[in-house]
Amino acid sequence: MLEIAQAIIHAYTDYRWTSTSITETFSGDGESAWLELRAPIISVTTFTIDNVSQTEDTDYEIRKTEGRIRCYSGLPWGHDNIVITYAYGWTDTYGFYNDTLPLVKLAEAQIALYIKKNPLMLQRAALPGVTLAFQDAQIIQYLAMVPRTITFTALGPESITEERQGRLLD
């Protein structure tokens, strides 16, 4: 039950409260120098661009708390030519979300207990795409304590004309 509850929490948020290893593949665009990874980065195990190993402080720098890597020579154009294996998560190294760990564990225990008391939920939660369980009001209430990543989306047109931009600045 706890594993299912943890899977529901992992589907709900990208944050992890334990060291989690992941391999991500990116495509270089020939212009940018930054890679956005999951935060916070604990360590980078391997980092290759076009199958060439990269060295920290020589080829790139890590901004661990932000979950970002800056490549000094940029990201050369290519399809899936950048591969990074790294560990991330809020461990005792980072205090920012450590205070929330008891809340996350409480939510996990409450979801597991709820599923145990409602065995029909187990069938629904075991389906691919655990997010089906988010439709249950009780589980949503338990998840309210769990922090989520914040994303911003621009509203309105993609560009502002010079005329409108001038009016906005006045």
NORLIN-V475960 format. One record per pair of residues at least 6 apart in sequence whose ideal C-beta (glycine too) atoms are under 8 Angstrom apart, sorted by the first residue. I is the first residue (numbers start at 1). J is the second residue. D is the distance in Angstrom with one decimal. If there is no record, write none. Layout:
i = <I | I>
j = <J | J>
d = <D | D>
This chain:
i = <1 | 1 | 1 | 1 | 1 | 2 | 2 | 2 | 4 | 4 | 4 | 4 | 4 | 4 | 4 | 5 | 5 | 5 | 5 | 5 | 5 | 6 | 7 | 7 | 8 | 8 | 8 | 8 | 8 | 8 | 8 | 9 | 9 | 9 | 9 | 9 | 9 | 10 | 11 | 11 | 11 | 11 | 12 | 12 | 12 | 12 | 12 | 13 | 13 | 13 | 13 | 14 | 14 | 14 | 15 | 15 | 15 | 15 | 15 | 15 | 15 | 16 | 16 | 16 | 16 | 17 | 17 | 17 | 17 | 17 | 17 | 17 | 17 | 18 | 18 | 19 | 19 | 19 | 19 | 19 | 20 | 20 | 20 | 21 | 21 | 21 | 21 | 22 | 22 | 22 | 22 | 22 | 23 | 23 | 23 | 24 | 24 | 24 | 24 | 25 | 25 | 25 | 26 | 26 | 26 | 26 | 26 | 26 | 26 | 27 | 27 | 27 | 27 | 27 | 28 | 28 | 28 | 28 | 28 | 28 | 28 | 28 | 29 | 29 | 30 | 30 | 30 | 30 | 31 | 31 | 32 | 32 | 33 | 33 | 33 | 33 | 33 | 33 | 34 | 34 | 34 | 34 | 35 | 35 | 35 | 35 | 35 | 35 | 36 | 36 | 37 | 37 | 37 | 37 | 37 | 37 | 38 | 38 | 39 | 39 | 39 | 39 | 39 | 40 | 40 | 40 | 40 | 40 | 40 | 40 | 40 | 40 | 40 | 41 | 41 | 41 | 41 | 41 | 41 | 41 | 41 | 42 | 42 | 42 | 42 | 42 | 42 | 42 | 43 | 43 | 44 | 44 | 44 | 44 | 44 | 44 | 45 | 45 | 45 | 46 | 46 | 46 | 46 | 47 | 47 | 47 | 47 | 47 | 47 | 47 | 47 | 47 | 47 | 48 | 48 | 48 | 48 | 49 | 49 | 49 | 49 | 49 | 50 | 50 | 50 | 54 | 54 | 56 | 58 | 59 | 59 | 59 | 60 | 60 | 60 | 60 | 61 | 61 | 61 | 62 | 62 | 63 | 63 | 65 | 65 | 67 | 69 | 75 | 90 | 90 | 90 | 90 | 90 | 92 | 97 | 100 | 100 | 100 | 103 | 103 | 104 | 104 | 106 | 107 | 107 | 107 | 107 | 110 | 111 | 111 | 111 | 114 | 114 | 114 | 114 | 115 | 115 | 115 | 121 | 121 | 124 | 124 | 125 | 125 | 133 | 134 | 134 | 160>
j = <112 | 113 | 115 | 116 | 122 | 108 | 109 | 112 | 111 | 112 | 115 | 122 | 125 | 126 | 130 | 107 | 108 | 109 | 111 | 112 | 115 | 108 | 125 | 130 | 111 | 125 | 130 | 133 | 134 | 139 | 143 | 104 | 107 | 108 | 111 | 143 | 146 | 16 | 129 | 130 | 131 | 134 | 131 | 134 | 143 | 146 | 148 | 146 | 147 | 148 | 149 | 38 | 148 | 149 | 89 | 90 | 97 | 146 | 147 | 148 | 149 | 38 | 88 | 89 | 90 | 89 | 90 | 91 | 97 | 100 | 101 | 104 | 105 | 89 | 91 | 42 | 87 | 88 | 89 | 91 | 87 | 88 | 89 | 45 | 85 | 86 | 87 | 38 | 85 | 86 | 87 | 88 | 83 | 84 | 85 | 37 | 83 | 84 | 86 | 80 | 82 | 83 | 35 | 75 | 80 | 81 | 82 | 83 | 84 | 78 | 79 | 80 | 81 | 82 | 49 | 74 | 75 | 76 | 77 | 78 | 81 | 82 | 75 | 77 | 74 | 75 | 76 | 77 | 74 | 75 | 74 | 75 | 70 | 71 | 72 | 73 | 74 | 75 | 68 | 69 | 70 | 71 | 68 | 69 | 71 | 75 | 82 | 84 | 67 | 68 | 67 | 68 | 69 | 84 | 86 | 88 | 67 | 88 | 64 | 65 | 66 | 67 | 88 | 64 | 65 | 66 | 67 | 88 | 89 | 90 | 93 | 94 | 96 | 62 | 63 | 64 | 67 | 69 | 86 | 87 | 88 | 64 | 86 | 87 | 88 | 89 | 91 | 93 | 86 | 87 | 56 | 62 | 69 | 84 | 85 | 86 | 85 | 86 | 87 | 53 | 83 | 84 | 85 | 53 | 54 | 56 | 59 | 60 | 69 | 83 | 84 | 85 | 86 | 54 | 82 | 83 | 84 | 71 | 75 | 76 | 81 | 82 | 76 | 78 | 81 | 60 | 71 | 62 | 72 | 71 | 72 | 73 | 69 | 70 | 71 | 72 | 69 | 70 | 72 | 68 | 69 | 69 | 70 | 94 | 96 | 88 | 84 | 82 | 96 | 97 | 98 | 100 | 101 | 98 | 147 | 145 | 146 | 147 | 145 | 146 | 145 | 146 | 145 | 142 | 143 | 145 | 146 | 142 | 139 | 142 | 143 | 121 | 138 | 139 | 142 | 121 | 122 | 125 | 133 | 136 | 132 | 133 | 132 | 133 | 139 | 140 | 143 | 168>
d = <3.9 | 7.6 | 5.3 | 5.2 | 7.8 | 6.4 | 7.5 | 4.8 | 7.9 | 7.1 | 6.1 | 7.1 | 5.1 | 6.9 | 7.8 | 7.9 | 4.6 | 7.4 | 3.9 | 4.1 | 6.8 | 5.7 | 7.7 | 5.2 | 5.8 | 6.5 | 5.3 | 5.4 | 7.8 | 6.8 | 7.6 | 6.7 | 6.5 | 5.9 | 7.4 | 7.2 | 5.8 | 7.4 | 8.0 | 4.5 | 5.4 | 7.9 | 7.9 | 7.0 | 5.3 | 6.1 | 6.9 | 5.7 | 6.5 | 4.6 | 6.5 | 5.8 | 7.8 | 4.8 | 7.9 | 6.7 | 6.7 | 7.9 | 5.8 | 7.4 | 6.5 | 7.8 | 6.6 | 3.9 | 6.9 | 6.5 | 5.2 | 8.0 | 7.1 | 7.5 | 5.0 | 5.5 | 8.0 | 5.4 | 6.9 | 5.7 | 5.0 | 7.7 | 5.0 | 5.7 | 6.6 | 5.9 | 4.8 | 7.4 | 6.9 | 7.3 | 5.0 | 6.8 | 7.3 | 6.6 | 7.8 | 6.8 | 6.7 | 7.1 | 4.4 | 6.7 | 7.6 | 5.4 | 7.8 | 4.8 | 6.8 | 5.3 | 6.1 | 7.5 | 7.4 | 7.9 | 4.1 | 7.9 | 7.5 | 6.3 | 5.1 | 5.7 | 6.5 | 7.1 | 7.1 | 7.9 | 3.8 | 4.8 | 5.3 | 4.9 | 5.5 | 5.7 | 6.3 | 6.2 | 7.2 | 7.1 | 6.1 | 3.7 | 7.1 | 7.6 | 7.1 | 5.6 | 5.6 | 5.1 | 7.4 | 7.9 | 4.9 | 6.4 | 5.8 | 7.1 | 5.6 | 7.7 | 6.8 | 4.5 | 7.1 | 7.3 | 7.1 | 7.1 | 6.8 | 6.0 | 4.7 | 6.8 | 6.5 | 6.9 | 6.5 | 6.9 | 5.5 | 4.6 | 7.9 | 6.6 | 6.0 | 2.8 | 6.5 | 5.2 | 4.9 | 7.7 | 6.0 | 6.2 | 7.4 | 6.7 | 7.9 | 5.2 | 7.8 | 5.8 | 7.9 | 4.6 | 5.6 | 7.8 | 5.7 | 7.5 | 5.3 | 7.3 | 7.5 | 4.2 | 5.9 | 6.4 | 6.4 | 6.8 | 6.5 | 5.2 | 6.7 | 6.3 | 7.5 | 6.5 | 7.5 | 4.6 | 4.4 | 6.1 | 7.1 | 7.2 | 7.2 | 7.1 | 4.6 | 7.2 | 4.3 | 7.9 | 7.9 | 6.8 | 7.5 | 7.6 | 4.9 | 7.7 | 7.9 | 6.5 | 7.3 | 5.1 | 7.9 | 7.3 | 7.2 | 6.6 | 6.3 | 5.2 | 6.5 | 6.3 | 5.1 | 5.5 | 7.4 | 6.5 | 7.9 | 6.7 | 6.0 | 6.9 | 5.4 | 6.2 | 4.9 | 6.3 | 7.2 | 5.1 | 7.6 | 7.7 | 5.6 | 7.4 | 7.2 | 6.8 | 7.4 | 6.8 | 7.3 | 6.4 | 6.9 | 4.1 | 6.3 | 7.9 | 7.3 | 6.6 | 6.4 | 7.9 | 7.8 | 5.7 | 4.4 | 7.1 | 7.3 | 5.6 | 6.9 | 4.7 | 6.3 | 5.0 | 5.3 | 4.6 | 5.9 | 5.2 | 7.8 | 6.9 | 5.8 | 6.7 | 7.1 | 4.7 | 5.6 | 6.2 | 6.9 | 6.9 | 5.5 | 6.1 | 7.3 | 4.7 | 5.3 | 6.2 | 7.4 | 7.0>
